[in-house]
Amino acid sequence: MRDRTRSPRLLLVYCGGTFGMHETGDGLAAQTDLGDVLSGLVDAWARRHGHPVDWRLAVPRSVIDSAEATHGTALEIADLIRERVAEGISGGAVQAVVVVHGTDTLAHSAAQAAFALADLAIPIVFTGAQRPIGIPGSDAERNFDDAFREALSGEEPGVRLVFGGAAMPACRAVKRSSEAFDAFIARRPAARPVDGVGSELAEALAACAHAPAPRVGMLTMVPGLPAEMLGAALDAFPEGLVLECYGSGTGPLVGPAHLETLRRARDSGTPVLAITRCEDGAVDLPRYAVGAAIAAAGVIGGHDLTAEAAIAKLRALRRAGLAGAALRSALDRNLVGEQQRSGSAPER
Ligand code: ASP
């Protein structure tokens, strides 16, 4: 329980995105120095809510447009949060974190934080904006205000995304609109019960902070996908590949060249995780012979994970040192609310 006689201690992380962009003449670009603007927003929030906030600003090495994010960007943000939370504010523990981020990869970074920081028992709230702050009709102030309220009002820990008047678990969020103010939705209802990460994995997640980001990525299935493209994706992402599959986890992967490529990945230790492109339902590899064949070649069923959560979960677990059976078992568990079921037996 927070001591309400003291000002709440809040860490504010500014990563870039439209929220703080300005027009360059060649299009919108992220502003590096937004300290005064953010300070004004916090002061306004404190005035409106009648109590000061003891806050500190943290900024990653580069303030970017989401398009500039690399496979390491989301973990860099998570590591920065972990480091600053450990340092505390004014000699006291940080009670909440608000992260201002570009919307295009907001769900990726938020999902990454949900797994990489699963051992931190504080609210961490990601937000951004569709229109830059200061532009008439901008949604930046409202989203900032809502994120602050979400971060400071409840004691519920966990990583959430607040945008366009809605709050949702980060491990379920996807960007659904490039224009609307309600730009994000939570795909599929939150899973219950959550298995949690457990003490051993929590320790491993904390211990691997600042380790290099594993090269994990995704390939989307389309009819006629050449085996060479699958091979190239496995070369590009040797520490883990998510396959965004059709329906229950199938794809154009059953030719001899594709299956051989998958078997080679399994034998060389590259985990391959199948998720579904469908908005509803889950992966069930054994349902069809073609799914059973790719499972036999080593592909792991990814339940009903969103693409963002699948990449983030695999990346966080790889960085925590998990491989082989331990990795499969952790992928099967509902660690932070990212999937509706645990265990490998799907409901039929
Ligand atoms: N391109 C911007 C980004 O950095 C879009 C946004 O923030 O809304 O994600």
Boltz pocket constraint, residues with backbone or C-beta under 6 A from the ligand:
constraints:
  - pocket:
      binder: B
      contacts: [[A, 16], [A, 17], [A, 18], [A, 19], [A, 64], [A, 65], [A, 66], [A, 67], [A, 101], [A, 102], [A, 103], [A, 104], [A, 105], [A, 128], [A, 129], [A, 130]]
      max_distance: 6.0
